[in-house]
Amino acid sequence: MSKKILIMLVAVVTGAFMASVAVAVDYGDLAYNKRIGPATTTGQTAGTILNPEGKGDALIAAYYDVRVINNSLGVGKAQDTYFAIINENMDAITHNGVAAKLRFREWDKSEEVFDIDIWLSDNDVWVGVLTRNPANGLTRIWSPDYIITAYTGTTLTVSKTTVVSIGSGMDFFTDYVPGGALNTKSPPTGFTAADLTNMGYFEIIGEERTYTTPSTTTAPILVTRITSPNLWDCLNSLSAYVYIVRVDDGVSLGYNAAAIANFSRQEVSRLFVGPGDVRPNLKDDAEDGLDQLEFELSKARVYHGYSIENTIYAKFSMIVTFPTKHFHFDHRPNYTLFSPPFTGETANYGEVVGVTIFDRDEHPYLPESGFWSPRTTPTISLPWEVNVIGLYSGAVPTVPVIGNRNNVAWPTGGFLSGWIWIDLYKAVHYATPVSLNTLWGHLGIDFNRYNGMPTLSLALQEFSNANVGGYYGVIFPAFYQVNWVEIP
C-alpha cells in the first residue's frame, strides 16, 4: 500500500528503520558512541534511541490494568498486574547498583497516581503486584523488594520491612486525577477518581548508579553512593516485563516494556532528587531533549491482525498509549493543548486518526468514509492517554463504561477477522521541522521532521472455549511504520 506522503522529499524512512550493523553490536553502546555533539560537529547523530534489544536506562510500560472487566463470555472477572524490573549487569564490578524512579500514570490525562524510588543491586529483579483494593476502589501496589526511604550525600537508606515500605501494600492516590481533591475536572461519565487509578501506564527511569551491595545488613540498610561523577550515569542495563493476570479465567497476558537507551548520560549531576520528588521525568531529564525522545517514539501507522469471531468468543483490543502527550498541554484546570504533533484543542478533544479495517479477503471497511448516504465524515479520534480500542462486528457499545475493557469502540462493518490499520499521521499529526543545526538523529542518519505521533501500541487478543471453560489470551507488540523526513 504505497502512499504519497510529502513532496520535495530528500529522504524518507518508512518502516521500522534499523541501521545495518554487525552481529554482537550493542545498540545502547552504538548510540552512545554516536551521540549528539556540539552544533559545529559534523555527522551529528542521536545518543537516545528506542532500543530493540529491550535494555535501557529508562523504560515505559504501555499498559497496566486491575479493573474488574467482562471476559469474552460477559462475566465480570478481577484482574491483577504483575511486573518485574531487571538490572542486568554482567561485569562483576563493585558499582552496578541502580536507583530508579517508578511512576504510574492514569489513563485519562496522564496524571500521576503513584511514584516511588526503588533500588536494585546488580543482576537483581525488582517485582511488584498491582491489585484493586475492594474497600475503596483504588489500585494497590505490593512488593517484597527494596525502596529508598531516605538519603544523605553519601548513602541511600533502603528498606523492605519498615512501615513506609510497600511490603504490606500501599494504595495509589487520587489527589491530581479528575475528580480528585486537587482537580476540578470530572472523570469520564460513570467513573470515580479511584476508578481512574485502575488502568494506565508506568515509567521506570534510572536515576544514578550506586555500589553493588548494601554497606550494612541490618536496619537501617544503607547503600553507598558513588563519589566519582563519571560513574553516576546508569548503564543501559534495565529491562522490564508485565503480565495482566485474570486468575479465575486462567489468563495471563504478557509483554515487554519499551526500552529507551541513553535517556540520560549526564556525568556532572545525578537524576536522583529524593523519595517522592516529581523529578526525574521524561521531559525535563531527557539528555537529548523531549523532541528527540518523541522522534524515537514516533509512529506514522500501527496495525495488527484481529479476530472477533463469535463461535470462539473472540475479543480484540488495540492499545494505543501516548506517554508524552501530557507534556504538550497546560495542566489543571483547563488541559489546553498548545504544541504539535498533538492537535486537539483540549486533552480529551481527541487525536483524529485514519482507520482502515480489512477482512481476511482484502476487503476494506473504511469508517472515515461515512456509514450512510449522503456520506459524512464522522470524527474518529483517540481521546485518552491510554486508548484501549475494541472492535465490534455488530452494535457498538457506549464506552468507556465500568466492566468493559475498552474505552474506545469501533465497528468493523460486520467483519469477524482480518487486520486493522491505523494512520496516526492523517495529514495533521507531524512535528514542526527543526533547524538543520539541531537535527534529530538515529544511528548515523539525520532527520528534521517526523509524521505521526509518539506512541506505544499493543494488540490484545482473547478467545474462549465455552464448552470446557478454557480461556486464552496474548498481548503482542503492534506492527508499526515510522515516517522520518529530511527536507533541504
C-alpha positions in Angstrom: 0.0 0.0 0.0 2.2 2.8 -1.3 1.2 6.2 -0.1 2.3 9.6 -1.4 3.1 11.4 1.8 5.1 14.5 1.1 6.6 16.3 -1.9 10.1 17.8 -2.1 11.3 14.8 -0.2 15.1 14.3 0.0 14.9 11.3 2.3 12.0 9.4 3.8 12.2 6.5 6.1 9.0 4.5 6.1 9.1 1.3 8.1 10.7 0.3 11.3 14.1 1.8 10.5 17.1 0.0 11.6 20.7 0.5 10.5 22.6 -2.4 9.2 25.1 -3.4 11.9 27.3 -6.3 12.6 26.3 -9.1 14.8 27.1 -8.6 18.5 26.9 -4.8 18.3 25.1 -3.5 21.3 22.5 -0.8 20.3 22.9 1.1 23.6 26.7 1.3 23.2 26.3 2.1 19.5 24.0 5.0 20.3 26.4 6.3 23.0 29.3 6.2 20.6 27.3 8.3 18.1 25.7 10.7 20.5 24.9 14.3 19.5 27.8 16.7 19.7 28.1 20.5 19.5 26.3 22.3 16.7 29.6 22.7 14.8 30.2 18.9 14.8 29.7 17.2 11.5 27.9 13.9 11.3 25.6 14.6 14.3 23.6 11.7 15.5 21.4 11.0 18.5 22.5 9.3 21.7 18.9 8.5 22.7 17.3 5.5 20.9 14.4 3.2 21.3 16.5 0.1 21.8 15.2 -3.1 20.0 17.3 -5.1 22.4 14.9 -4.2 25.2 17.5 -2.7 27.6 17.9 1.0 28.5 18.3 3.5 31.3 14.6 4.4 31.0 11.6 2.1 30.4 7.9 2.7 29.5 5.3 0.0 30.1 2.3 1.0 27.9 -0.5 -0.7 29.9 -1.5 -1.8 33.4 -5.0 -2.9 34.4 -6.6 -4.0 37.6 -10.2 -3.4 36.7 -13.0 -5.9 37.1 -13.7 -6.5 33.4 -16.1 -8.7 31.5 -14.4 -11.6 29.9 -15.3 -12.9 26.5 -18.4 -14.6 27.9 -19.6 -11.3 29.5 -18.8 -12.4 33.1 -17.0 -9.8 35.3 -13.6 -11.0 36.5 -10.9 -9.4 38.7 -7.5 -8.7 37.2 -4.1 -8.1 38.7 -0.9 -6.8 37.1 2.4 -8.4 37.8 5.6 -6.7 36.7 9.3 -7.3 37.1 12.3 -4.9 36.5 15.7 -6.4 35.8 19.1 -4.8 36.4 21.2 -6.8 34.0 24.9 -6.0 34.8 27.3 -8.8 34.0 30.6 -7.0 34.6 31.1 -8.2 38.2 32.3 -4.8 39.4 31.5 -3.0 42.6 29.4 -0.2 41.3 26.5 -1.6 39.3 23.6 -1.0 41.7 20.8 1.3 40.3 18.4 3.7 42.0 15.4 4.3 39.8 12.1 6.2 39.8 9.0 4.1 39.4 6.0 6.2 38.4 2.4 5.3 37.5 0.0 7.5 35.4 -3.7 7.1 34.9 -5.4 6.5 31.5 -7.5 9.7 31.2 -4.9 12.6 31.3 -1.7 11.0 32.5 -2.0 12.5 36.0 0.4 10.8 38.4 -1.2 8.3 40.8 1.8 6.8 42.5 5.6 7.1 42.5 8.4 5.6 44.5 12.1 5.4 44.3 13.4 1.8 44.2 16.9 0.2 44.4 18.3 -2.8 42.6 21.7 -4.4 43.1 23.4 -5.9 40.0 21.7 -8.9 38.4 18.7 -8.1 40.6 15.0 -8.3 39.9 12.5 -5.9 41.5 9.0 -7.4 41.4 5.7 -5.7 42.0 2.0 -6.7 42.0 -0.9 -4.3 41.4 -4.4 -5.2 42.6 -7.7 -3.4 43.1 -8.5 -2.7 46.8 -12.2 -3.6 47.0 -12.6 -1.4 50.2 -12.0 1.8 48.3 -11.6 1.0 44.6 -8.0 2.2 44.5 -5.2 0.4 42.9 -2.8 -1.1 45.5 0.9 -1.9 44.9 2.8 -4.6 46.8 6.4 -5.6 46.6 8.9 -7.6 48.7 11.9 -5.6 47.3 13.9 -2.5 48.2 12.5 1.0 48.2 14.5 4.2 49.0 13.2 5.8 52.2 15.9 8.5 52.9 19.3 9.7 51.7 22.3 11.7 52.5 25.1 12.9 50.4 26.9 9.6 50.7 24.3 7.0 51.4 20.8 5.8 50.4 18.6 4.2 53.1 16.7 1.3 51.6 14.0 -0.8 53.3 11.9 -3.9 52.8 10.3 -4.0 56.2 9.7 -0.6 57.7 6.2 1.0 58.0 6.9 3.1 54.9 7.7 0.2 52.7 5.2 -1.4 50.4 5.6 -4.9 51.9 2.0 -4.9 53.1 0.7 -2.9 50.2 0.1 0.8 49.6 -2.8 2.5 47.8 -2.4 4.8 44.8 -3.6 8.3 45.4 -6.3 10.4 43.6 -5.3 14.0 44.5 -4.5 15.1 41.0 -6.7 13.0 38.8 -10.1 14.4 37.5 -12.5 14.2 40.4 -9.7 14.2 43.0 -9.2 16.7 45.8 -6.9 19.0 43.8 -8.6 18.7 40.4 -11.8 20.5 39.5 -12.3 18.4 36.3 -14.8 15.5 36.4 -13.7 12.0 35.5 -15.4 10.3 32.5 -19.1 9.6 33.0 -19.8 6.7 35.3 -16.2 6.7 36.7 -14.8 8.0 40.0 -11.4 9.3 40.7 -10.5 6.0 42.3 -11.6 4.2 39.1 -9.1 6.2 37.1 -6.2 4.7 39.1 -7.2 1.2 38.0 -5.7 1.5 34.4 -2.9 3.4 32.9 0.8 3.0 32.1 4.1 3.4 34.0 7.7 4.6 33.7 11.0 3.4 35.2 13.8 6.0 35.0 17.3 5.2 36.1 18.5 7.9 38.5 22.0 7.0 39.5 24.4 4.2 39.8 25.5 3.0 43.2 27.7 0.5 44.8 26.5 -3.0 44.1 25.7 -4.3 47.6 24.4 -2.6 50.8 27.1 -1.5 53.2 25.1 -2.7 56.2 23.0 -5.9 56.5 20.8 -4.8 59.5 18.4 -1.9 59.7 18.9 0.8 58.7 20.1 -0.8 55.5 22.5 1.6 53.7 23.7 1.7 50.1 26.9 3.7 49.4 26.6 6.3 46.7 29.4 6.8 44.2 31.5 9.9 44.6 33.1 10.0 41.2 30.8 11.9 38.7 31.9 9.9 35.7 30.3 6.8 37.3 26.9 8.4 38.2 25.3 7.6 34.9 23.1 4.4 34.8 24.2 1.9 32.2 21.7 0.7 29.7 21.0 -2.3 31.9 17.3 -2.1 32.8 14.6 -4.2 31.3 11.1 -5.0 32.4 8.1 -7.2 31.6 4.5 -7.0 32.6 1.6 -9.6 33.0 -2.1 -8.7 33.1 -3.5 -11.7 35.0 -7.1 -12.8 35.3 -6.7 -15.6 37.8 -10.2 -17.0 37.8 -10.1 -17.5 34.0 -6.5 -18.7 33.9 -5.5 -15.9 31.5 -2.1 -14.2 31.6 -1.3 -11.5 29.0 2.3 -10.5 29.0 4.5 -8.0 27.1 8.0 -6.4 27.4 8.4 -2.7 28.3 9.8 -0.3 25.7 13.4 0.5 26.4 15.0 3.9 26.0 18.8 3.6 25.7 20.9 6.6 26.7 17.9 8.5 28.0 20.5 10.3 30.1 24.3 10.4 30.0 24.7 13.2 32.5 28.1 12.8 34.1 28.0 16.0 36.1 24.8 15.6 38.0 22.6 12.8 39.4 19.0 12.4 38.4 18.1 11.2 41.8 16.5 14.1 43.8 14.8 12.4 46.7 12.0 10.0 47.6 8.6 11.3 46.3 10.0 14.1 44.1 8.4 14.8 40.7 11.8 14.5 39.1 13.2 12.9 37.1 10.6 12.8 34.3 10.6 12.1 30.6 10.6 15.7 29.6 12.9 17.6 31.8 15.6 14.9 32.2 15.9 13.5 28.7 19.5 14.4 27.8 18.8 15.0 24.1 15.5 16.7 24.9 11.9 15.7 24.7 11.8 16.3 20.9 14.5 13.6 20.4 12.7 11.2 22.7 9.4 11.8 20.8 11.2 11.3 17.5 12.3 7.9 18.6 8.8 7.0 19.9 7.0 8.4 16.8 4.9 6.1 14.7 3.1 7.0 11.4 0.9 3.9 11.4 0.2 1.0 13.7 -1.5 -2.2 12.6 -2.3 -5.8 13.6 -4.5 -8.8 12.8 -7.7 -9.3 14.8 -10.4 -11.9 15.5 -13.8 -11.2 17.0 -15.4 -14.4 15.8 -18.5 -15.3 17.9 -18.1 -19.1 17.6 -14.9 -18.9 19.7 -15.9 -15.9 21.8 -13.0 -13.9 20.5 -12.3 -10.3 21.7 -9.7 -7.9 20.3 -8.4 -4.6 21.6 -5.7 -2.4 20.1 -3.9 -0.4 22.9 -2.5 3.0 21.8 -0.7 4.9 24.5 0.6 8.4 24.3 3.3 8.6 27.1 4.4 12.1 26.3 1.1 13.8 25.3 0.6 15.4 28.7 3.8 17.4 28.2 2.0 19.2 25.3 -0.9 20.8 27.2 -1.4 23.2 30.1 -2.5 21.1 33.0 -5.2 21.7 35.6 -7.7 23.2 35.3 -8.1 23.5 31.6 -5.8 20.9 29.9 -5.4 23.1 26.8 -3.2 21.7 24.1 -0.6 24.0 22.7 2.1 22.3 20.6 2.4 19.7 17.8 2.4 16.8 17.0 -0.8 16.7 19.1 -3.5 18.9 17.6 -6.7 18.6 19.7 -7.9 21.8 21.4 -8.0 20.2 24.8 -6.6 17.0 26.3 -9.7 14.9 25.6 -10.7 16.6 22.3 -9.1 13.6 20.7 -6.4 13.0 18.1 -8.1 12.4 14.8 -6.7 9.3 13.0 -7.4 7.4 9.9 -8.7 3.8 10.1 -9.0 1.0 7.6 -10.3 -2.3 8.7 -9.8 -5.3 6.4 -11.4 -8.7 6.4 -9.3 -11.8 5.5 -10.0 -11.5 1.8 -8.6 -8.0 1.4 -12.0 -6.2 1.5 -11.6 -2.9 3.3 -14.1 -1.2 5.6 -13.4 2.5 5.8 -15.0 4.1 8.9 -13.7 7.5 7.9 -15.7 7.5 4.6 -19.1 7.5 6.4 -21.7 4.9 7.1 -24.7 6.3 5.3 -25.8 8.4 2.4 -25.2 11.3 1.8 -21.7 10.5 3.1 -20.3 12.4 6.0 -17.1 12.1 7.8 -17.5 11.2 11.5 -14.8 12.1 13.9 -12.6 9.1 14.6 -10.4 10.1 17.4 -8.3 8.8 20.3 -9.3 10.9 23.3 -7.4 9.3 26.1 -3.7 8.9 27.1 -4.3 5.2 27.1 -6.7 4.2 24.3 -8.0 0.6 24.5 -9.8 0.3 21.2 -12.3 -2.5 20.9 -13.5 -3.8 17.6 -17.2 -4.9 17.2 -18.9 -6.6 14.3 -22.4 -5.6 15.4 -23.7 -3.0 17.7 -21.0 -0.7 19.1 -21.3 -0.2 22.9 -21.1 3.1 24.6 -17.6 3.4 26.1 -16.0 4.0 28.5 -18.1 2.1 30.9 -17.4 0.1 34.0 -16.9 -3.6 33.2 -15.8 -3.1 29.5 -12.1 -3.4 28.8 -12.3 -0.9 26.0 -12.6 2.9 26.4 -12.9 3.4 22.6 -15.1 1.3 20.3 -15.0 1.0 16.5 -17.3 -1.0 14.2 -15.9 -3.5 11.6 -18.8 -3.4 9.2 -19.6 -7.0 10.0 -16.1 -8.3 9.5 -15.2 -11.0 12.0 -11.4 -11.4 11.4 -8.7 -9.7 9.4 -6.4 -6.8 10.2 -6.7 -3.2 11.3 -4.6 -0.3 10.0 -4.5 3.0 12.0 -3.0 6.0 10.3 -1.6 8.3 13.1 -0.4 10.8 10.5 -3.6 11.7 8.6 -2.0 14.9 7.3 -2.4 16.7 10.6 0.0 15.0 13.1 3.6 15.9 12.5 6.5 17.5 14.2 7.4 21.0 13.1 10.7 20.8 11.1 13.7 21.6 13.2 16.7 23.6 12.4 19.4 21.8 10.4 21.8 22.6 13.2 19.6 20.6 15.7 18.7 17.6 13.6 17.1 14.5 15.1 19.3 11.6 14.5 19.1 7.8 14.5 22.3 5.7 14.3 24.1 7.9 11.8 21.3 9.4 9.8 19.8 12.8 10.4 16.1 13.9 10.0 14.3 17.2 10.7 10.7 16.1 10.7 8.6 13.1 11.5 5.0 12.4 10.6 2.7 10.8 13.1 2.7 10.8 16.9 4.9 9.5 19.7 3.1 6.3 20.8 3.5 2.8 22.1 1.0 0.2 20.8 -0.1 -3.3 21.8 -2.6 -5.7 20.4 -4.6 -7.7 22.9 -6.4 -10.9 21.7 -8.6 -13.2 23.7 -10.5 -16.4 23.0 -12.7 -18.8 25.0 -13.7 -22.4 24.6 -17.0 -22.1 26.4 -17.7 -25.9 26.3 -14.8 -26.6 28.7 -14.2 -23.2 30.2 -10.9 -22.7 28.6 -9.6 -19.1 28.2 -6.7 -18.0 26.1 -5.1 -14.7 25.5 -2.0 -12.8 24.5 -0.6 -9.3 24.1 1.6 -8.6 21.0 3.6 -5.5 20.2 1.6 -4.0 17.3 3.4 -3.7 14.0 4.2 -0.2 13.0 5.8 2.1 10.4 7.7 5.3 11.0 7.9 8.2 8.6 11.0 10.3 9.2 11.8 13.0 6.7 14.8 15.2 5.8 13.9 18.3 3.8 16.6 20.7 2.4 
